């Protein structure tokens, strides 16, 4: 008979810390729960943790820096989570598919630029991140990125370039004031983006390329409008509790976008706005290049036409000259016949 909940009391550390306990997860056979683990104090006792599981959940752990090879003793480990406690810094392990950090006061997430990562889901929720982790673009297989309820103030969107498989991006309940790009930002697979409960006043999306985005959440910010037509597949927009421009919302009534807003628009919010983005420098260069190509083609056609006209004119002149000679010759022969 399988033991659903087997608790193993592990020996007390030499430094007098509370012993950690290990138990089977009652909801998932391949998962194990570890309570009150301390790193590196309990490193020597990790042999008490069953190594054949695929998911390891740590509760109320105390960790200063979690190394990327922390899960090496667990050969089948694919998922690891830390809930409550403290995990100040974490090195992303290349072989893991899922990492979950919740209420761990995490400040640093280290991603090495020279490693190949399998990570598909990364959650770092209600921690102390102040910025998007560096080298995030190395997580080529990432599908879900959840950094909700942190202390992030600025987001550089082109920092996410390379995440071609990212489908969901959650950045709500931060302190985001600015979202900007140093160049084009491309997330071709992104379908859902949450930026609600931030401090956004401007939302410049003109360098964004997100052809699959269908759901955008911007509620509880300070936005009046943005270039919504930059998202051609957008189906649902949540924008309640923003001082949105009334004329802007009116312009969306005949579109296929479902607008969710429990508050009326702000009639005091005035000023010009654009539904579409102006052409970028790159687009302008392409347009100029296209016009130049067309002008060159027209010029070539005109030159060919002129050449044909000249050729036809020369033929006409030759015909006229031949006819003139025939008439002169005919007149000359006629005079010779007169006695």
C-alpha positions in Angstrom: 0.0 0.0 0.0 1.4 3.3 -1.0 2.1 5.8 1.8 0.4 9.0 0.8 2.1 11.1 3.4 5.4 9.9 4.8 7.3 12.4 6.9 11.0 11.9 7.4 12.5 13.8 10.3 16.0 14.7 9.3 18.8 15.2 11.8 19.3 18.6 13.4 22.1 20.7 11.9 25.2 21.3 13.9 24.4 25.0 14.0 21.2 24.4 15.8 18.8 25.2 13.0 15.3 23.7 12.9 15.4 20.3 11.1 13.8 20.1 7.7 11.1 17.6 6.9 10.3 15.7 3.7 6.8 14.4 2.7 5.1 13.1 -0.4 2.8 15.5 -2.2 -0.7 14.2 -1.7 -1.8 15.7 -5.0 0.9 14.4 -7.3 2.8 11.1 -7.1 6.0 12.4 -8.7 6.2 15.4 -6.4 7.9 15.9 -3.0 7.5 18.6 -0.4 10.4 19.9 1.7 9.8 22.2 4.7 12.2 24.4 6.6 15.2 23.6 4.4 18.4 25.8 4.8 21.1 26.2 2.3 24.0 25.6 2.6 23.6 24.5 6.2 21.5 21.4 5.2 23.6 20.5 2.1 25.1 17.4 3.8 21.7 16.1 4.6 20.2 16.3 1.0 20.6 12.5 0.7 17.5 12.2 2.8 15.4 13.8 0.0 14.1 11.1 -2.4 16.0 11.6 -5.7 13.6 9.8 -8.1 10.9 12.5 -8.1 10.4 15.0 -10.9 9.0 17.9 -8.9 10.5 19.4 -5.7 8.6 22.0 -3.6 10.4 23.9 -0.8 8.4 25.7 1.8 9.8 28.3 4.3 13.4 27.7 3.1 16.3 30.0 3.9 18.7 30.4 1.0 21.2 33.1 0.4 22.4 32.1 -3.1 20.9 29.0 -4.8 23.6 27.6 -7.3 22.5 26.5 -10.7 23.7 22.9 -9.9 21.5 22.7 -6.7 19.3 20.0 -8.3 22.2 17.8 -9.5 21.5 15.1 -6.8 17.9 14.8 -8.2 18.6 13.4 -11.7 14.9 13.3 -12.8 14.1 16.8 -11.5 12.2 18.9 -14.0 10.3 21.3 -11.7 11.4 23.2 -8.6 9.4 25.7 -6.5 10.1 27.8 -3.4 7.2 29.3 -1.4 7.6 31.7 1.5 10.9 31.8 3.3 13.9 33.5 1.7 15.7 32.8 -1.6 17.8 36.0 -2.0 19.5 35.0 -5.3 18.9 32.1 -7.7 20.9 30.8 -10.6 18.7 29.3 -13.3 19.4 25.6 -13.8 19.7 24.8 -17.6 17.8 21.4 -17.4 14.7 22.6 -15.5 11.4 23.1 -17.3 9.6 25.0 -14.5 10.8 27.3 -11.7 8.3 28.8 -9.3 9.2 31.5 -6.7 6.4 32.8 -4.5 6.8 35.2 -1.5 10.6 34.4 -1.3 11.9 38.0 -1.2 14.1 37.2 -4.3 16.2 40.1 -5.5 18.4 38.5 -8.2 17.8 36.0 -11.0 21.0 35.0 -12.7 20.9 33.7 -16.2 24.3 32.9 -17.8 24.7 34.0 -21.4 26.7 31.0 -22.5 24.3 28.2 -21.5 21.5 26.4 -23.2 18.2 26.5 -21.2 15.2 24.2 -21.4 13.0 26.5 -19.1 9.4 26.8 -20.4 7.7 28.4 -17.4 9.2 30.9 -15.0 7.2 32.5 -12.2 8.7 35.0 -9.7 5.7 36.4 -7.9 5.5 38.6 -4.8 9.2 38.9 -4.5 11.6 41.9 -4.6 12.7 42.1 -8.2 13.4 45.6 -9.3 14.1 44.9 -12.9 13.7 42.3 -15.7 16.5 39.7 -15.2 19.5 40.2 -17.5 20.1 37.7 -20.3 16.4 36.7 -20.3 16.6 36.3 -24.1 18.7 33.2 -23.5 15.6 31.3 -22.4 14.6 30.4 -25.9 12.0 27.8 -24.9 10.2 30.1 -22.5 6.4 30.0 -22.9 5.2 31.7 -19.7 6.9 34.5 -17.8 5.2 35.7 -14.7 6.8 38.6 -12.7 3.7 39.8 -11.0 3.7 41.8 -7.8 7.3 42.9 -7.7 9.1 46.3 -7.6 9.9 46.7 -11.3 9.7 50.4 -12.4 11.1 50.2 -16.0 10.8 47.7 -18.8 12.9 47.6 -21.9 10.8 45.6 -24.3 13.6 44.8 -26.8 15.4 43.1 -24.0 12.8 40.3 -24.6 13.8 39.8 -28.3 14.6 36.2 -29.0 11.8 34.8 -26.8 10.1 33.6 -30.0 8.1 30.9 -28.1 6.8 33.2 -25.3 3.0 33.1 -25.2 2.0 34.8 -21.9 3.7 37.7 -20.2 2.5 38.9 -16.8 3.8 42.1 -15.3 0.9 43.3 -13.3 1.1 44.8 -9.8 4.5 46.3 -10.2 5.6 50.0 -10.1 6.1 50.3 -13.9 6.2 53.9 -15.1 8.1 53.5 -18.3 8.1 50.9 -21.1 10.5 51.7 -23.9 12.6 50.2 -26.7 16.0 51.0 -28.0 15.0 49.3 -31.2 12.2 47.0 -32.6 10.7 44.6 -30.0 9.4 41.3 -31.5 7.4 38.6 -29.6 5.8 36.6 -32.5 4.0 34.0 -30.3 2.7 36.3 -27.5 -1.1 36.0 -27.1 -1.7 37.5 -23.7 0.0 40.4 -21.9 -0.9 41.8 -18.4 0.2 45.2 -17.3 -2.6 46.1 -14.9 -2.0 47.9 -11.6 1.0 49.8 -12.6 1.8 53.5 -13.0 1.8 53.9 -16.8 1.1 57.3 -18.3 2.5 56.7 -21.8 2.3 53.5 -23.7 4.4 53.7 -26.8 4.0 50.5 -28.8 5.0 51.8 -32.2 8.2 49.6 -32.2 6.4 46.5 -31.1 5.8 43.5 -33.4 3.3 41.2 -31.7 1.3 39.7 -34.5 -0.5 37.1 -32.3 -1.5 39.3 -29.3 -5.2 38.8 -28.6 -5.6 39.8 -25.0 -4.2 43.0 -23.4 -4.8 44.0 -19.8 -4.0 47.6 -18.8 -6.5 48.3 -16.1 -5.6 50.6 -13.1 -3.0 52.7 -14.8 -3.0 56.4 -15.9 -3.4 56.0 -19.7 -5.5 58.2 -22.0 -4.8 56.4 -25.3 -2.3 54.4 -27.3 -1.8 53.3 -30.9 -4.1 50.3 -30.6 -4.0 49.3 -34.3 -0.4 48.2 -33.8 -1.9 45.0 -32.6 -3.8 43.6 -35.6 -5.1 40.4 -33.9 -6.2 42.1 -30.6 -9.6 40.8 -29.5 -10.0 42.0 -25.9 -8.7 45.1 -24.1 -9.2 45.7 -20.4 -8.6 49.3 -19.6 -11.0 50.2 -16.8 -9.8 52.8 -14.1 -7.8 54.8 -16.6 -8.5 58.4 -17.7 -9.0 57.3 -21.3 -9.8 59.9 -24.0 -13.5 59.8 -24.9 -12.8 60.4 -28.6 -10.3 57.6 -28.6 -12.8 55.1 -27.1 -15.5 56.3 -29.5 -13.1 55.5 -32.4 -13.0 51.8 -31.3 -16.8 51.3 -31.4 -16.8 50.0 -35.0 -13.8 47.7 -34.5 -13.9 44.0 -33.6 -12.0 44.7 -30.3 -14.0 44.0 -27.1 -13.4 46.9 -24.8 -13.8 46.2 -21.1 -14.1 49.3 -19.0 -16.3 49.7 -15.9 -15.7 53.4 -15.8 -16.7 56.1 -18.3 -14.1 57.9 -20.3 -12.6 61.1 -19.1 -14.1 64.1 -20.9 -11.3 66.3 -19.6 -8.7 64.2 -21.3 -8.1 66.1 -24.5 -5.4 66.4 -27.1 -4.6 64.8 -30.4 -4.0 61.1 -30.7 -3.4 58.6 -33.4 -4.9 55.1 -33.8 -2.0 54.1 -36.0 1.7 54.6 -35.6 3.7 57.0 -37.8 6.2 55.3 -40.1 9.5 54.4 -38.4 12.8 55.4 -39.8 13.3 51.9 -41.1 9.9 52.0 -42.8 10.5 55.4 -44.2 13.8 54.1 -45.7 12.0 51.2 -47.1 9.3 53.5 -48.6 12.0 55.8 -50.1 13.8 52.8 -51.5 10.6 51.4 -53.0 9.8 54.8 -54.6 13.3 55.0 -55.9 13.0 51.6 -57.4 9.7 52.5 -59.0 11.1 55.8 -60.4 14.1 53.9 -61.8 11.7 51.4 -63.5 9.7 54.4 -64.9 12.9 56.0 -66.1 14.0 52.8 -67.8 10.6 52.4 -69.5 10.8 56.0 -70.7 14.2 55.4 -72.1 13.0 52.3 -73.9 10.0 54.3 -75.2 12.2 57.1 -76.4 14.5 54.6 -78.1 11.6 53.0 -79.9 10.2 56.4 -80.9 13.6 57.3 -82.3 13.8 54.0 -84.0 10.4 54.4 -85.6 11.2 58.0 -86.6 14.3 56.8 -88.3 12.3 54.1 -90.1 9.8 56.7 -91.2 12.5 59.0 -92.4 14.0 56.2 -94.4 10.6 55.4 -96.0 10.0 59.1 -96.8 13.5 59.4 -98.3 13.0 56.3 -100.4 9.7 57.6 -101.7 11.2 60.9 -102.5 14.0 59.2 -104.5 11.4 57.1 -106.4 9.5 60.3 -107.3 12.6 62.0 -108.4 13.7 59.1 -110.5 10.2 58.8 -112.0 10.2 62.5 -112.9 13.6 62.2 -114.5 12.6 59.2 -116.6 9.5 61.1 -117.7 11.5 64.1 -119.0 13.8 61.8 -120.9 10.8 60.4 -122.9 9.6 63.9 -124.0 11.1 64.7 -127.6 
